[in-house]
């Protein structure tokens, strides 16, 4: 097999593995600290998102589209740790479509916040 064919085959194999990891692999993809992610998100994300139901202040951003609650993000079946990590890493600095601007997080902050969001899948819904 020549070098070009080998490179193409490798690229296809890697992209298939990256785009469709199993549920267990999704959580393990992110080597973040759940508690550090929760703490950071409560400091940095509550202006727009509901991070936890008991957060000290409610989101102040109004208007549509309303930023999703972290629990709602976690419960989406098509959201993986890899997807969230990529999303946060590639947000534009100034969004043109009124969506989230790039919060300029470090790699560790991204891993921690993603680990926290993914951990919300396992938590029961809060009692009304």
N, CA, C and O atoms as CSV, one atom per row, in Angstrom:
chain,resi,resn,atom,element,x,y,z
A,1,UNK,N,N,0.859,-1.176,0.000
A,1,UNK,CA,C,0.000,0.000,0.000
A,1,UNK,C,C,0.898,1.231,0.000
A,1,UNK,O,O,1.809,1.339,0.821
A,2,UNK,N,N,0.645,2.154,-0.916
A,2,UNK,CA,C,1.510,3.337,-0.963
A,2,UNK,C,C,1.144,4.312,0.158
A,2,UNK,O,O,0.119,4.157,0.822
A,3,UNK,N,N,1.989,5.306,0.353
A,3,UNK,CA,C,1.841,6.235,1.474
A,3,UNK,C,C,0.533,7.009,1.419
A,3,UNK,O,O,-0.076,7.244,2.463
A,4,UNK,N,N,0.079,7.416,0.229
A,4,UNK,CA,C,-1.175,8.182,0.114
A,4,UNK,C,C,-2.373,7.343,0.510
A,4,UNK,O,O,-3.262,7.819,1.216
A,5,UNK,N,N,-2.403,6.088,0.058
A,5,UNK,CA,C,-3.519,5.219,0.414
A,5,UNK,C,C,-3.512,4.912,1.901
A,5,UNK,O,O,-4.569,4.867,2.531
A,6,UNK,N,N,-2.331,4.702,2.465
A,6,UNK,CA,C,-2.223,4.436,3.897
A,6,UNK,C,C,-2.696,5.650,4.698
A,6,UNK,O,O,-3.416,5.496,5.684
A,7,UNK,N,N,-2.303,6.841,4.287
A,7,UNK,CA,C,-2.733,8.062,4.972
A,7,UNK,C,C,-4.244,8.232,4.888
A,7,UNK,O,O,-4.882,8.597,5.876
A,8,UNK,N,N,-4.818,7.973,3.727
A,8,UNK,CA,C,-6.268,8.100,3.555
A,8,UNK,C,C,-7.007,7.086,4.419
A,8,UNK,O,O,-7.997,7.423,5.067
A,9,UNK,N,N,-6.530,5.854,4.429
A,9,UNK,CA,C,-7.172,4.805,5.233
A,9,UNK,C,C,-7.083,5.141,6.716
A,9,UNK,O,O,-8.039,4.927,7.461
A,10,UNK,N,N,-5.955,5.660,7.140
A,10,UNK,CA,C,-5.786,6.049,8.540
A,10,UNK,C,C,-6.725,7.190,8.894
A,10,UNK,O,O,-7.348,7.163,9.955
A,11,UNK,N,N,-6.841,8.182,8.036
A,11,UNK,CA,C,-7.724,9.323,8.287
A,11,UNK,C,C,-9.174,8.876,8.419
A,11,UNK,O,O,-9.894,9.351,9.298
A,12,UNK,N,N,-9.606,7.963,7.550
A,12,UNK,CA,C,-10.976,7.462,7.616
A,12,UNK,C,C,-11.196,6.705,8.921
A,12,UNK,O,O,-12.209,6.901,9.593
A,13,UNK,N,N,-10.259,5.848,9.276
A,13,UNK,CA,C,-10.404,5.059,10.506
A,13,UNK,C,C,-10.446,5.953,11.736
A,13,UNK,O,O,-11.258,5.731,12.635
A,14,UNK,N,N,-9.586,6.956,11.786
A,14,UNK,CA,C,-9.560,7.871,12.921
A,14,UNK,C,C,-10.841,8.683,12.990
A,14,UNK,O,O,-11.393,8.863,14.075
A,15,UNK,N,N,-11.327,9.176,11.861
A,15,UNK,CA,C,-12.552,9.981,11.885
A,15,UNK,C,C,-13.752,9.148,12.292
A,15,UNK,O,O,-14.646,9.651,12.974
A,16,UNK,N,N,-13.793,7.896,11.894
A,16,UNK,CA,C,-14.911,7.036,12.294
A,16,UNK,C,C,-14.847,6.761,13.792
A,16,UNK,O,O,-15.879,6.775,14.462
A,17,UNK,N,N,-13.674,6.516,14.319
A,17,UNK,CA,C,-13.538,6.252,15.747
A,17,UNK,C,C,-13.854,7.499,16.559
A,17,UNK,O,O,-14.462,7.405,17.625
A,18,UNK,N,N,-13.448,8.664,16.067
A,18,UNK,CA,C,-13.677,9.910,16.792
A,18,UNK,C,C,-15.144,10.309,16.784
A,18,UNK,O,O,-15.644,10.831,17.780
A,19,UNK,N,N,-15.840,10.072,15.680
A,19,UNK,CA,C,-17.210,10.563,15.562
A,19,UNK,C,C,-18.243,9.666,16.208
A,19,UNK,O,O,-19.375,10.098,16.428
A,20,UNK,N,N,-17.892,8.436,16.518
A,20,UNK,CA,C,-18.913,7.545,17.056
A,20,UNK,C,C,-18.402,6.695,18.205
A,20,UNK,O,O,-18.462,5.467,18.128
A,21,UNK,N,N,-17.893,7.318,19.282
A,21,UNK,CA,C,-17.461,6.515,20.408
A,21,UNK,C,C,-18.668,5.977,21.167
A,21,UNK,O,O,-19.752,6.558,21.103
A,22,UNK,N,N,-18.489,4.882,21.876
A,22,UNK,CA,C,-19.558,4.328,22.696
A,22,UNK,C,C,-19.816,5.235,23.882
A,22,UNK,O,O,-19.014,6.126,24.162
A,23,UNK,N,N,-20.920,5.027,24.583
A,23,UNK,CA,C,-21.287,5.870,25.710
A,23,UNK,C,C,-20.206,5.880,26.772
A,23,UNK,O,O,-19.879,6.937,27.311
A,24,UNK,N,N,-19.648,4.727,27.080
A,24,UNK,CA,C,-18.598,4.667,28.086
A,24,UNK,C,C,-17.376,5.458,27.628
A,24,UNK,O,O,-16.749,6.152,28.428
A,25,UNK,N,N,-17.046,5.358,26.371
A,25,UNK,CA,C,-15.887,6.072,25.842
A,25,UNK,C,C,-16.118,7.579,25.855
A,25,UNK,O,O,-15.166,8.345,26.004
A,26,UNK,N,N,-17.369,8.015,25.701
A,26,UNK,CA,C,-17.655,9.445,25.687
A,26,UNK,C,C,-17.223,10.079,26.998
A,26,UNK,O,O,-16.593,11.136,26.999
A,27,UNK,N,N,-17.551,9.450,28.102
A,27,UNK,CA,C,-17.192,9.998,29.393
A,27,UNK,C,C,-15.688,9.929,29.604
A,27,UNK,O,O,-15.107,10.860,30.162
A,28,UNK,N,N,-15.049,8.861,29.179
A,28,UNK,CA,C,-13.620,8.694,29.384
A,28,UNK,C,C,-12.784,9.558,28.453
A,28,UNK,O,O,-11.601,9.773,28.716
A,29,UNK,N,N,-13.370,10.055,27.374
A,29,UNK,CA,C,-12.646,10.920,26.455
A,29,UNK,C,C,-12.140,12.168,27.156
A,29,UNK,O,O,-11.087,12.702,26.807
A,30,UNK,N,N,-12.881,12.625,28.131
A,30,UNK,CA,C,-12.567,13.865,28.817
A,30,UNK,C,C,-11.919,13.534,30.150
A,30,UNK,O,O,-12.529,12.895,31.008
A,31,UNK,N,N,-10.677,13.975,30.319
A,31,UNK,CA,C,-9.966,13.742,31.573
A,31,UNK,C,C,-10.075,14.994,32.433
A,31,UNK,O,O,-9.069,15.575,32.840
A,32,UNK,N,N,-11.304,15.397,32.702
A,32,UNK,CA,C,-11.526,16.603,33.488
A,32,UNK,C,C,-11.955,16.271,34.898
A,32,UNK,O,O,-12.279,15.124,35.206
A,33,UNK,N,N,-11.957,17.265,35.743
A,33,UNK,CA,C,-12.348,17.143,37.139
A,33,UNK,C,C,-13.772,17.688,37.279
A,33,UNK,O,O,-14.011,18.878,37.070
A,34,UNK,N,N,-14.704,16.822,37.629
A,34,UNK,CA,C,-16.123,17.200,37.697
A,34,UNK,C,C,-16.346,18.343,38.687
A,34,UNK,O,O,-17.020,19.318,38.357
A,35,UNK,N,N,-15.793,18.236,39.885
A,35,UNK,CA,C,-16.024,19.270,40.897
A,35,UNK,C,C,-15.379,20.599,40.499
A,35,UNK,O,O,-15.958,21.661,40.728
A,36,UNK,N,N,-14.199,20.546,39.911
A,36,UNK,CA,C,-13.555,21.775,39.432
A,36,UNK,C,C,-14.392,22.394,38.311
A,36,UNK,O,O,-14.515,23.616,38.229
A,37,UNK,N,N,-14.967,21.553,37.449
A,37,UNK,CA,C,-15.822,22.041,36.374
A,37,UNK,C,C,-17.078,22.701,36.903
A,37,UNK,O,O,-17.506,23.737,36.394
A,38,UNK,N,N,-17.670,22.098,37.930
A,38,UNK,CA,C,-18.870,22.674,38.553
A,38,UNK,C,C,-18.539,24.039,39.156
A,38,UNK,O,O,-19.256,25.015,38.934
A,39,UNK,N,N,-17.460,24.098,39.909
A,39,UNK,CA,C,-17.051,25.343,40.553
A,39,UNK,C,C,-16.778,26.430,39.506
A,39,UNK,O,O,-17.247,27.560,39.641
A,40,UNK,N,N,-16.024,26.082,38.473
A,40,UNK,CA,C,-15.699,27.059,37.436
A,40,UNK,C,C,-16.967,27.521,36.707
A,40,UNK,O,O,-17.144,28.716,36.470
A,41,UNK,N,N,-17.844,26.580,36.353
A,41,UNK,CA,C,-19.071,26.931,35.630
A,41,UNK,C,C,-19.966,27.854,36.462
A,41,UNK,O,O,-20.604,28.756,35.919
A,42,UNK,N,N,-20.012,27.629,37.784
A,42,UNK,CA,C,-20.811,28.508,38.640
A,42,UNK,C,C,-20.246,29.932,38.653
A,42,UNK,O,O,-20.994,30.895,38.820
A,43,UNK,N,N,-18.953,30.062,38.482
A,43,UNK,CA,C,-18.336,31.396,38.440
A,43,UNK,C,C,-18.451,32.045,37.065
A,43,UNK,O,O,-18.664,33.253,36.963
A,44,UNK,N,N,-18.308,31.241,36.000
A,44,UNK,CA,C,-18.156,31.813,34.661
A,44,UNK,C,C,-19.381,31.713,33.753
A,44,UNK,O,O,-19.494,32.478,32.795
A,45,UNK,N,N,-20.289,30.799,34.028
A,45,UNK,CA,C,-21.348,30.513,33.052
A,45,UNK,C,C,-22.752,30.912,33.486
A,45,UNK,O,O,-23.679,30.873,32.677
A,46,UNK,N,N,-22.925,31.296,34.752
A,46,UNK,CA,C,-24.277,31.541,35.266
A,46,UNK,C,C,-24.908,32.832,34.764
A,46,UNK,O,O,-26.106,33.039,34.957
A,47,UNK,N,N,-24.138,33.701,34.127
A,47,UNK,CA,C,-24.727,34.906,33.548
A,47,UNK,C,C,-25.705,34.571,32.437
A,47,UNK,O,O,-26.664,35.306,32.199
A,48,UNK,N,N,-25.460,33.462,31.762
A,48,UNK,CA,C,-26.316,33.067,30.637
A,48,UNK,C,C,-27.020,31.725,30.851
A,48,UNK,O,O,-28.162,31.547,30.427
A,49,UNK,N,N,-26.338,30.782,31.510
A,49,UNK,CA,C,-26.857,29.416,31.644
A,49,UNK,C,C,-27.305,29.121,33.070
A,49,UNK,O,O,-26.776,29.685,34.029
A,50,UNK,N,N,-28.286,28.231,33.198
A,50,UNK,CA,C,-28.597,27.646,34.490
A,50,UNK,C,C,-27.636,26.469,34.629
A,50,UNK,O,O,-27.803,25.447,33.963
A,51,UNK,N,N,-26.638,26.609,35.487
A,51,UNK,CA,C,-25.614,25.583,35.673
A,51,UNK,C,C,-26.132,24.524,36.635
A,51,UNK,O,O,-26.025,23.328,36.361
A,52,UNK,N,N,-26.688,24.952,37.749
A,52,UNK,CA,C,-27.313,24.056,38.729
A,52,UNK,C,C,-28.601,24.714,39.212
A,52,UNK,O,O,-28.690,25.942,39.237
A,53,UNK,N,N,-29.597,23.923,39.593
A,53,UNK,CA,C,-30.859,24.519,40.044
A,53,UNK,C,C,-30.695,25.399,41.291
A,53,UNK,O,O,-31.496,26.306,41.520
A,54,UNK,N,N,-29.667,25.134,42.089
A,54,UNK,CA,C,-29.479,25.881,43.327
A,54,UNK,C,C,-28.385,26.948,43.217
A,54,UNK,O,O,-27.846,27.385,44.233
A,55,UNK,N,N,-28.054,27.371,41.990
A,55,UNK,CA,C,-26.994,28.369,41.845
A,55,UNK,C,C,-27.421,29.672,42.506
A,55,UNK,O,O,-28.610,29.985,42.568
A,56,UNK,N,N,-26.436,30.438,43.004
A,56,UNK,CA,C,-26.750,31.652,43.776
A,56,UNK,C,C,-27.580,32.691,43.028
A,56,UNK,O,O,-28.409,33.368,43.635
A,57,UNK,N,N,-27.368,32.826,41.716
A,57,UNK,CA,C,-28.155,33.795,40.956
A,57,UNK,C,C,-28.635,33.149,39.666
A,57,UNK,O,O,-27.992,32.247,39.127
A,58,UNK,N,N,-29.745,33.613,39.194
A,58,UNK,CA,C,-30.316,33.087,37.949
A,58,UNK,C,C,-29.666,33.789,36.759
A,58,UNK,O,O,-29.141,34.895,36.896
A,59,UNK,N,N,-29.700,33.151,35.598
A,59,UNK,CA,C,-29.115,33.781,34.411
A,59,UNK,C,C,-29.752,35.142,34.135
A,59,UNK,O,O,-30.959,35.322,34.294
A,60,UNK,N,N,-28.921,36.094,33.719
A,60,UNK,CA,C,-29.439,37.439,33.438
A,60,UNK,C,C,-29.687,37.666,31.959
A,60,UNK,O,O,-30.343,38.634,31.574
A,61,UNK,N,N,-29.164,36.777,31.130
A,61,UNK,CA,C,-29.360,36.958,29.693
A,61,UNK,C,C,-30.792,36.590,29.339
A,61,UNK,O,O,-31.234,35.474,29.614
A,62,UNK,N,N,-31.508,37.505,28.742
A,62,UNK,CA,C,-32.845,37.192,28.250
A,62,UNK,C,C,-32.845,37.370,26.748
A,62,UNK,O,O,-31.887,37.871,26.159
A,63,UNK,N,N,-33.894,36.965,26.169
A,63,UNK,CA,C,-33.979,37.026,24.721
A,63,UNK,C,C,-33.854,35.642,24.116
A,63,UNK,O,O,-33.532,34.665,24.792
A,64,UNK,N,N,-34.116,35.593,22.836
A,64,UNK,CA,C,-34.080,34.305,22.147
A,64,UNK,C,C,-32.913,34.290,21.167
A,64,UNK,O,O,-32.605,35.331,20.585
A,65,UNK,N,N,-32.277,33.199,20.969
A,65,UNK,CA,C,-32.538,31.932,21.644
A,65,UNK,C,C,-31.988,31.967,23.066
A,65,UNK,O,O,-30.923,32.528,23.325
A,66,UNK,N,N,-32.731,31.361,23.972
A,66,UNK,CA,C,-32.326,31.281,25.370
A,66,UNK,C,C,-31.225,30.237,25.502
A,66,UNK,O,O,-31.386,29.123,25.002
A,67,UNK,N,N,-30.116,30.557,26.155
A,67,UNK,CA,C,-29.060,29.564,26.327
A,67,UNK,C,C,-29.576,28.356,27.108
A,67,UNK,O,O,-30.311,28.523,28.082
A,68,UNK,N,N,-29.209,27.163,26.702
A,68,UNK,CA,C,-29.738,25.962,27.365
A,68,UNK,C,C,-29.164,25.775,28.766
A,68,UNK,O,O,-28.030,26.162,29.049
A,69,UNK,N,N,-29.971,25.175,29.632
A,69,UNK,CA,C,-29.500,24.778,30.953
A,69,UNK,C,C,-28.477,23.663,30.774
A,69,UNK,O,O,-28.572,22.879,29.830
A,70,UNK,N,N,-27.502,23.587,31.670
A,70,UNK,CA,C,-26.483,22.546,31.560
A,70,UNK,C,C,-27.097,21.146,31.609
A,70,UNK,O,O,-26.645,20.244,30.903
A,71,UNK,N,N,-28.118,20.964,32.436
A,71,UNK,CA,C,-28.772,19.650,32.530
A,71,UNK,C,C,-29.403,19.283,31.183
A,71,UNK,O,O,-29.336,18.125,30.771
A,72,UNK,N,N,-30.008,20.244,30.497
A,72,UNK,CA,C,-30.610,19.992,29.191
A,72,UNK,C,C,-29.545,19.635,28.152
A,72,UNK,O,O,-29.770,18.779,27.297
A,73,UNK,N,N,-28.397,20.287,28.229
A,73,UNK,CA,C,-27.300,19.946,27.326
A,73,UNK,C,C,-26.876,18.507,27.570
A,73,UNK,O,O,-26.694,17.738,26.626
A,74,UNK,N,N,-26.718,18.142,28.842
A,74,UNK,CA,C,-26.253,16.802,29.206
A,74,UNK,C,C,-27.217,15.718,28.752
A,74,UNK,O,O,-26.789,14.620,28.396
A,75,UNK,N,N,-28.497,16.006,28.758
A,75,UNK,CA,C,-29.506,14.991,28.427
A,75,UNK,C,C,-29.708,14.785,26.924
A,75,UNK,O,O,-30.401,13.848,26.528
A,76,UNK,N,N,-29.128,15.626,26.090
A,76,UNK,CA,C,-29.289,15.450,24.644
A,76,UNK,C,C,-28.538,14.202,24.204
A,76,UNK,O,O,-27.343,14.066,24.466
A,77,UNK,N,N,-29.230,13.303,23.543
A,77,UNK,CA,C,-28.631,12.016,23.172
A,77,UNK,C,C,-27.480,12.150,22.183
A,77,UNK,O,O,-26.604,11.286,22.138
A,78,UNK,N,N,-27.467,13.207,21.398
A,78,UNK,CA,C,-26.401,13.357,20.402
A,78,UNK,C,C,-25.210,14.173,20.912
A,78,UNK,O,O,-24.259,14.405,20.165
A,79,UNK,N,N,-25.249,14.604,22.159
A,79,UNK,CA,C,-24.145,15.378,22.727
A,79,UNK,C,C,-23.185,14.433,23.427
A,79,UNK,O,O,-23.558,13.708,24.350
A,80,UNK,N,N,-21.947,14.455,22.973
A,80,UNK,CA,C,-20.889,13.648,23.573
A,80,UNK,C,C,-19.854,14.573,24.207
A,80,UNK,O,O,-19.840,15.779,23.961
A,81,UNK,N,N,-19.005,13.989,25.012
A,81,UNK,CA,C,-17.916,14.764,25.599
A,81,UNK,C,C,-17.039,15.346,24.498
A,81,UNK,O,O,-16.633,16.506,24.573
A,82,UNK,N,N,-16.747,14.550,23.485
A,82,UNK,CA,C,-15.913,15.032,22.375
A,82,UNK,C,C,-16.591,16.191,21.656
A,82,UNK,O,O,-15.932,17.165,21.292
A,83,UNK,N,N,-17.907,16.093,21.450
A,83,UNK,CA,C,-18.645,17.178,20.799
A,83,UNK,C,C,-18.557,18.455,21.623
A,83,UNK,O,O,-18.260,19.522,21.085
A,84,UNK,N,N,-18.816,18.353,22.934
A,84,UNK,CA,C,-18.774,19.537,23.793
A,84,UNK,C,C,-17.381,20.166,23.811
A,84,UNK,O,O,-17.232,21.385,23.727
A,85,UNK,N,N,-16.377,19.320,23.920
A,85,UNK,CA,C,-15.015,19.834,23.957
A,85,UNK,C,C,-14.693,20.568,22.660
A,85,UNK,O,O,-14.144,21.670,22.685
A,86,UNK,N,N,-15.032,19.963,21.539
A,86,UNK,CA,C,-14.782,20.602,20.238
A,86,UNK,C,C,-15.577,21.905,20.118
A,86,UNK,O,O,-15.059,22.913,19.638
A,87,UNK,N,N,-16.818,21.876,20.551
A,87,UNK,CA,C,-17.678,23.063,20.470
A,87,UNK,C,C,-17.061,24.232,21.248
A,87,UNK,O,O,-16.974,25.345,20.730
A,88,UNK,N,N,-16.636,23.980,22.480
A,88,UNK,CA,C,-16.074,25.046,23.297
A,88,UNK,C,C,-14.725,25.532,22.774
A,88,UNK,O,O,-14.378,26.702,22.932
A,89,UNK,N,N,-13.978,24.646,22.162
A,89,UNK,CA,C,-12.673,25.027,21.624
A,89,UNK,C,C,-12.772,25.846,20.344
A,89,UNK,O,O,-11.846,26.588,20.015
A,90,UNK,N,N,-13.877,25.726,19.619
A,90,UNK,CA,C,-13.953,26.343,18.291
A,90,UNK,C,C,-14.998,27.444,18.165
A,90,UNK,O,O,-15.299,27.869,17.049
A,91,UNK,N,N,-15.549,27.910,19.255
A,91,UNK,CA,C,-16.500,29.018,19.181
A,91,UNK,C,C,-15.807,30.266,18.661
A,91,UNK,O,O,-14.653,30.521,19.003
A,92,UNK,N,N,-16.503,31.053,17.831
A,92,UNK,CA,C,-15.885,32.290,17.345
A,92,UNK,C,C,-15.800,33.320,18.476
A,92,UNK,O,O,-16.635,33.328,19.381
A,93,UNK,N,N,-14.794,34.179,18.415
A,93,UNK,CA,C,-14.640,35.219,19.441
A,93,UNK,C,C,-15.835,36.164,19.444
A,93,UNK,O,O,-16.311,36.568,20.505
A,94,UNK,N,N,-16.314,36.512,18.265
A,94,UNK,CA,C,-17.492,37.381,18.139
A,94,UNK,C,C,-18.497,36.639,17.262
A,94,UNK,O,O,-18.322,36.554,16.047
A,95,UNK,N,N,-19.553,36.102,17.882
A,95,UNK,CA,C,-20.519,35.338,17.092
A,95,UNK,C,C,-21.336,36.227,16.169
A,95,UNK,O,O,-21.690,37.351,16.526
A,96,UNK,N,N,-21.629,35.721,14.990
A,96,UNK,CA,C,-22.433,36.484,14.035
A,96,UNK,C,C,-23.902,36.110,14.102
A,96,UNK,O,O,-24.734,36.756,13.465
A,97,UNK,N,N,-24.229,35.092,14.851
A,97,UNK,CA,C,-25.601,34.597,14.880
A,97,UNK,C,C,-26.242,34.674,16.267
A,97,UNK,O,O,-27.192,33.944,16.550
A,98,UNK,N,N,-25.730,35.549,17.127
A,98,UNK,CA,C,-26.257,35.763,18.476
A,98,UNK,C,C,-26.102,34.542,19.372
A,98,UNK,O,O,-26.755,34.454,20.412
A,99,UNK,N,N,-25.245,33.596,18.985
A,99,UNK,CA,C,-24.977,32.465,19.857
A,99,UNK,C,C,-23.780,32.778,20.745
A,99,UNK,O,O,-23.245,33.886,20.717
A,100,UNK,N,N,-23.381,31.820,21.506
A,100,UNK,CA,C,-22.338,31.979,22.505
A,100,UNK,C,C,-20.986,32.390,21.915
A,100,UNK,O,O,-20.500,31.764,20.973
A,101,UNK,N,N,-20.386,33.438,22.468
A,101,UNK,CA,C,-19.031,33.792,22.041
A,101,UNK,C,C,-18.025,32.843,22.687
A,101,UNK,O,O,-18.352,32.142,23.645
A,102,UNK,N,N,-16.829,32.824,22.171
A,102,UNK,CA,C,-15.788,31.973,22.729
A,102,UNK,C,C,-15.386,32.523,24.089
A,102,UNK,O,O,-14.926,33.662,24.181
A,103,UNK,N,N,-15.553,31.727,25.157
A,103,UNK,CA,C,-15.197,32.224,26.485
A,103,UNK,C,C,-13.691,32.194,26.758
A,103,UNK,O,O,-13.250,32.569,27.845
A,104,UNK,N,N,-12.894,31.746,25.768
A,104,UNK,CA,C,-11.438,31.717,25.878
A,104,UNK,C,C,-10.978,30.930,27.109
A,104,UNK,O,O,-10.183,31.420,27.912
A,105,UNK,N,N,-11.481,29.726,27.239
A,105,UNK,CA,C,-11.112,28.861,28.356
A,105,UNK,C,C,-9.819,28.130,28.052
A,105,UNK,O,O,-9.488,27.888,26.892
A,106,UNK,N,N,-9.092,27.779,29.101
A,106,UNK,CA,C,-7.902,26.952,28.921
A,106,UNK,C,C,-8.351,25.527,28.595
A,106,UNK,O,O,-9.517,25.183,28.784
A,107,UNK,N,N,-7.445,24.719,28.117
A,107,UNK,CA,C,-7.771,23.320,27.817
A,107,UNK,C,C,-8.265,22.600,29.060
A,107,UNK,O,O,-9.206,21.809,28.987
A,108,UNK,N,N,-7.642,22.866,30.199
A,108,UNK,CA,C,-8.059,22.206,31.441
A,108,UNK,C,C,-9.446,22.677,31.863
A,108,UNK,O,O,-10.259,21.862,32.299
A,109,UNK,N,N,-9.734,23.962,31.745
A,109,UNK,CA,C,-11.064,24.466,32.093
A,109,UNK,C,C,-12.121,23.824,31.207
A,109,UNK,O,O,-13.197,23.466,31.686
A,110,UNK,N,N,-11.829,23.678,29.934
A,110,UNK,CA,C,-12.775,23.024,29.018
A,110,UNK,C,C,-13.000,21.581,29.445
A,110,UNK,O,O,-14.144,21.134,29.529
A,111,UNK,N,N,-11.933,20.851,29.716
A,111,UNK,CA,C,-12.084,19.449,30.141
A,111,UNK,C,C,-12.894,19.344,31.426
A,111,UNK,O,O,-13.728,18.449,31.564
A,112,UNK,N,N,-12.651,20.258,32.369
A,112,UNK,CA,C,-13.373,20.228,33.642
A,112,UNK,C,C,-14.856,20.532,33.448
A,112,UNK,O,O,-15.707,19.825,33.987
A,113,UNK,N,N,-15.172,21.580,32.681
A,113,UNK,CA,C,-16.580,21.951,32.451
A,113,UNK,C,C,-17.296,20.831,31.695
A,113,UNK,O,O,-18.435,20.498,32.023
A,114,UNK,N,N,-16.652,20.255,30.704
A,114,UNK,CA,C,-17.260,19.151,29.948
A,114,UNK,C,C,-17.497,17.955,30.868
A,114,UNK,O,O,-18.557,17.332,30.802
A,115,UNK,N,N,-16.534,17.627,31.718
A,115,UNK,CA,C,-16.707,16.513,32.658
A,115,UNK,C,C,-17.901,16.777,33.570
A,115,UNK,O,O,-18.675,15.865,33.863
A,116,UNK,N,N,-18.052,18.030,34.022
A,116,UNK,CA,C,-19.190,18.379,34.863
A,116,UNK,C,C,-20.511,18.219,34.102
A,116,UNK,O,O,-21.453,17.615,34.615
A,117,UNK,N,N,-20.578,18.752,32.893
A,117,UNK,CA,C,-21.821,18.653,32.119
A,117,UNK,C,C,-22.182,17.192,31.875
A,117,UNK,O,O,-23.336,16.810,32.067
A,118,UNK,N,N,-21.234,16.375,31.460
A,118,UNK,CA,C,-21.511,14.958,31.202
A,118,UNK,C,C,-21.964,14.258,32.482
A,118,UNK,O,O,-22.796,13.353,32.425
A,119,UNK,N,N,-21.426,14.666,33.639
A,119,UNK,CA,C,-21.813,14.035,34.912
A,119,UNK,C,C,-23.279,14.286,35.252
A,119,UNK,O,O,-23.870,13.528,36.022
A,120,UNK,N,N,-23.868,15.329,34.695
A,120,UNK,CA,C,-25.268,15.658,34.985
A,120,UNK,C,C,-26.235,14.629,34.412
A,120,UNK,O,O,-27.391,14.573,34.831
A,121,UNK,N,N,-25.786,13.821,33.468
A,121,UNK,CA,C,-26.650,12.776,32.900
A,121,UNK,C,C,-27.096,11.774,33.954
A,121,UNK,O,O,-28.197,11.228,33.881
A,122,UNK,N,N,-26.237,11.540,34.925
A,122,UNK,CA,C,-26.499,10.509,35.929
A,122,UNK,C,C,-27.270,11.016,37.130
A,122,UNK,O,O,-27.626,10.229,38.007
A,123,UNK,N,N,-27.535,12.303,37.191
A,123,UNK,CA,C,-28.222,12.867,38.355
A,123,UNK,C,C,-29.734,12.850,38.130
A,123,UNK,O,O,-30.203,13.127,37.027
A,124,UNK,N,N,-30.492,12.526,39.177
A,124,UNK,CA,C,-31.954,12.565,39.046
A,124,UNK,C,C,-32.441,13.988,38.889
A,124,UNK,O,O,-31.770,14.939,39.290
A,125,UNK,N,N,-33.602,14.117,38.308
A,125,UNK,CA,C,-34.211,15.439,38.113
A,125,UNK,C,C,-34.538,16.029,39.478
A,125,UNK,O,O,-34.949,15.299,40.380
A,126,UNK,N,N,-34.361,17.351,39.646
A,126,UNK,CA,C,-34.674,17.988,40.931
A,126,UNK,C,C,-36.177,17.931,41.211
A,126,UNK,O,O,-37.001,17.944,40.296
A,127,UNK,N,N,-36.500,17.869,42.478
A,127,UNK,CA,C,-37.919,17.839,42.876
A,127,UNK,C,C,-38.488,19.250,42.795
A,127,UNK,O,O,-37.835,20.211,43.200
A,128,UNK,N,N,-39.714,19.375,42.267
A,128,UNK,CA,C,-40.326,20.726,42.138
A,128,UNK,C,C,-40.664,21.334,43.464
A,128,UNK,O,O,-41.177,22.452,43.518
